Amino acid sequence: MRFPRLMAIFVGFSFLLTGTAHATAPDPAPGARYPIRDTALTKNKLYRSGELEASECPERELQARSVTSAKRYLTSVLTCLNASWGAHFKQAGMSFAKSRITFGTDPRRFCGFKWGKSSAAQYCGRERRFLVKLDKATLADPSDLFLFAVAAHEYGHHIQTITGMERAFDHYPYKGKRELGEQFRRYELQAECLAGVFMGSVWDSLDRTEEDWDFLLELTRYSGDEEHKASDHGKGRTIAAWLDKGFRAASPAACNTWTVPSSKVR
């Protein structure tokens, strides 16, 4: 399983090359090789918004190799995501906007950019929607939680957009490829943690077992940078750890990847 690269990040590359730092935050946690000092990232109001309230999101039937059933399944998951996060933002007194979803069996471009070969889905911040690729590989096994997790991850990027974190990330300066890679990993791992938060909040309604969750984590451990010779998402075990952390906490407070030591985002 490979969670996708965020196309909206590439939209912001010009900002990354020329951007300047925002307001200075308190000293970051010890061990941060490239400390992040923008309070929009490190002290966002989202972290103080409390736990996501438990809600219902029963899974629809998902048939193997069926694009039609996958569209219905994912549309249903998106409805849950919009409802759950919308209620959470309202309770916290935060501005909210829904995300949209589209599908493609062989997408070539999205959000103005070429589709990544290893991408199962992409989120577009400027359009506030994400596209899921419904090819044979994606639809091969309807029994696992892969598609559910893909939608929840992309919605994590949507949460970053509507809370101002995407913009802060796009504008944040860096010096060199390694620092940029770590910033990407912090961004992607936060989206993964937020996916876990949502999945934890609806878990009791999914009619799933602990073994199902463990299997998803095992799949995730094989989706990391080491499998794709990259350095922008984190190693598989790191991705799985942040997904599980969000799941266990069911709170965005667990997902502040911007202040943890560099060793937690490798």
C-alpha positions in Angstrom: 0.0 0.0 0.0 1.4 3.4 -1.0 -0.3 6.5 0.1 -0.1 9.2 -2.5 2.1 12.3 -2.8 0.1 15.5 -2.4 -0.2 17.4 -5.7 -1.0 20.6 -3.9 2.5 20.5 -2.4 3.9 20.8 -5.9 1.7 23.8 -6.5 3.5 25.4 -3.5 7.0 24.6 -4.7 7.6 28.2 -5.8 6.7 29.3 -2.3 9.0 26.8 -0.8 11.9 28.1 -2.8 11.3 31.8 -1.9 9.2 31.8 1.3 10.1 33.3 4.6 9.6 32.0 8.1 6.4 32.9 10.0 6.1 33.9 13.7 8.6 32.2 16.0 7.3 29.4 18.2 8.9 28.2 21.5 11.9 26.1 21.1 11.0 22.8 19.5 11.5 19.4 21.1 15.2 18.3 21.5 16.4 16.2 18.6 14.7 18.2 15.9 17.4 18.4 13.2 15.5 21.0 11.2 13.2 22.7 13.8 9.9 24.1 12.6 9.0 27.5 14.1 5.8 28.6 12.5 3.0 28.6 15.0 0.4 27.8 12.3 2.1 24.4 12.2 3.3 23.9 15.8 0.5 25.5 17.8 -2.5 25.2 15.5 -5.9 25.5 17.2 -6.7 22.0 15.9 -4.5 20.4 18.5 -6.7 22.0 21.3 -10.0 20.9 19.7 -10.4 17.8 21.8 -11.3 14.2 20.7 -13.5 13.4 17.7 -16.8 12.4 19.0 -17.7 8.7 18.2 -20.0 8.5 15.2 -21.4 5.9 12.9 -19.9 5.0 9.5 -21.0 1.5 8.5 -19.1 0.3 5.4 -21.1 -0.3 2.2 -20.6 -3.4 0.2 -17.4 -3.4 -1.8 -17.0 -5.9 -4.6 -13.7 -7.0 -6.1 -12.8 -5.3 -9.4 -16.0 -3.3 -9.4 -15.5 0.4 -10.1 -19.2 1.1 -9.4 -19.2 -0.4 -6.0 -15.9 1.3 -5.1 -17.4 4.7 -6.1 -20.4 4.1 -3.8 -18.2 2.9 -1.0 -15.8 5.9 -1.1 -18.6 8.4 -1.5 -20.2 6.9 1.6 -16.9 7.2 3.5 -16.5 10.9 2.4 -20.0 11.6 3.7 -18.9 10.3 7.1 -15.7 12.3 6.9 -17.5 15.5 6.1 -20.1 14.9 8.8 -17.6 13.9 11.6 -15.0 16.6 11.0 -17.7 19.2 10.3 -19.3 18.5 13.7 -15.9 18.6 15.4 -14.9 21.9 13.9 -18.3 23.4 14.8 -17.9 22.3 18.4 -14.4 23.8 18.5 -15.6 27.1 17.0 -13.4 26.6 13.9 -14.2 27.4 10.3 -15.0 24.4 8.2 -15.5 23.5 4.5 -16.3 20.1 3.0 -14.1 18.2 0.7 -15.2 16.6 -2.6 -14.1 13.4 -4.3 -13.6 12.3 -7.9 -12.5 9.1 -9.5 -10.3 7.9 -12.4 -9.4 4.5 -13.7 -6.2 5.7 -15.4 -5.6 9.4 -14.4 -2.8 11.1 -16.2 -3.0 14.5 -14.7 -4.7 16.1 -11.7 -4.7 19.6 -10.2 -2.5 20.6 -13.1 0.3 18.1 -12.5 1.3 14.7 -13.8 0.0 11.8 -11.8 2.5 10.0 -9.7 3.1 6.3 -10.7 2.9 5.0 -7.1 -0.1 7.1 -6.1 -3.5 5.6 -5.2 -5.0 9.0 -4.6 -4.1 12.7 -4.7 -5.5 15.8 -2.9 -5.8 19.2 -4.5 -5.8 22.0 -2.0 -6.9 24.8 -4.3 -9.9 22.7 -5.4 -10.5 21.1 -2.0 -11.1 17.7 -3.5 -9.2 14.5 -4.0 -9.1 11.9 -6.8 -8.8 8.2 -6.2 -7.4 5.9 -8.8 -9.7 2.9 -9.3 -7.5 0.5 -11.2 -7.1 -3.3 -11.0 -4.5 -3.2 -8.2 -6.6 -0.9 -6.0 -9.8 -3.0 -6.4 -8.2 -6.4 -6.1 -9.1 -7.1 -2.5 -12.3 -5.6 -1.1 -11.8 -7.3 2.3 -9.2 -5.0 3.8 -9.4 -1.4 4.9 -7.2 0.0 2.2 -9.7 2.2 0.4 -11.2 3.4 3.7 -7.7 4.4 4.8 -6.9 6.1 1.5 -9.9 8.3 1.8 -9.2 9.1 5.5 -5.5 10.0 4.6 -6.5 12.4 1.8 -9.0 14.0 4.1 -6.2 14.5 6.5 -4.7 16.8 3.8 -8.0 18.5 3.5 -7.9 19.2 7.3 -4.4 20.7 6.9 -5.7 22.9 4.1 -8.7 24.4 6.0 -6.7 24.9 9.2 -4.0 26.9 7.4 -1.3 24.3 7.8 -1.0 23.6 4.1 -0.4 27.2 3.4 2.1 27.5 6.2 3.9 24.4 4.9 4.0 25.7 1.3 5.6 29.0 2.5 8.1 27.5 4.9 11.7 27.9 3.9 14.3 25.2 3.7 18.0 24.8 3.0 18.7 21.7 1.0 17.1 18.5 -0.1 17.3 16.8 3.3 15.6 19.6 5.2 12.8 19.6 2.5 12.5 15.9 2.8 11.9 16.1 6.5 9.3 18.8 6.1 7.5 16.6 3.6 7.6 13.7 6.0 6.2 15.8 8.8 3.4 16.9 6.5 2.5 13.4 5.2 2.8 11.7 8.6 0.4 14.3 10.1 -2.2 13.4 7.4 -1.7 9.7 8.3 -2.2 10.4 12.0 -5.4 12.4 11.2 -6.6 9.4 9.2 -6.1 7.3 12.3 -8.0 9.8 14.4 -11.1 9.5 12.2 -10.9 5.7 11.9 -10.6 5.4 15.7 -13.7 7.6 16.1 -15.9 5.4 13.9 -14.3 2.0 14.6 -17.2 0.6 16.6 -19.5 1.1 13.7 -17.4 -0.7 11.1 -18.0 -4.3 12.3 -14.3 -4.9 12.1 -11.9 -6.8 14.4 -8.6 -6.0 16.0 -7.1 -8.4 13.4 -8.4 -6.2 10.6 -6.7 -3.2 12.1 -3.4 -5.1 12.6 -3.6 -6.2 9.0 -3.9 -2.6 7.8 -0.9 -1.6 9.9 1.0 -4.5 8.4 0.1 -3.3 4.9 1.2 0.2 5.9 4.6 -1.1 7.0 5.2 -2.1 3.4 4.2 1.3 2.0 7.1 3.4 3.1 10.0 5.3 1.5 12.3 2.3 1.7 9.9 0.5 -0.8 10.0 3.4 -3.3 13.5 4.8 -2.9 12.1 8.1 -1.6 12.4 10.3 1.5 9.2 12.2 1.6 6.6 10.0 3.4 8.6 8.2 6.1 9.6 4.5 6.5 6.8 2.0 6.6 7.1 1.4 10.3 7.0 5.2 10.9 3.8 5.6 8.9 2.2 2.7 10.7 3.2 4.2 14.1 1.5 7.6 13.3 -1.6 5.9 11.9 -1.9 3.8 15.1 -1.2 6.8 17.3 -4.0 8.7 15.9 -6.3 5.7 16.0 -5.6 5.1 19.7 -6.0 8.8 20.7 -8.9 9.7 18.5 -7.8 13.3 18.9 -5.8 15.7 16.7 -3.7 16.5 19.7 -1.8 13.3 19.0 -0.9 14.5 15.5 1.5 17.4 16.0 4.3 16.0 13.9 5.9 19.5 13.6 7.4 19.5 17.1 8.7 15.9 17.6 12.3 14.9 17.2 13.6 14.1 13.8 13.9 10.4 14.8 10.0 10.2 14.9 9.6 11.3 11.3 12.2 9.2 9.5 
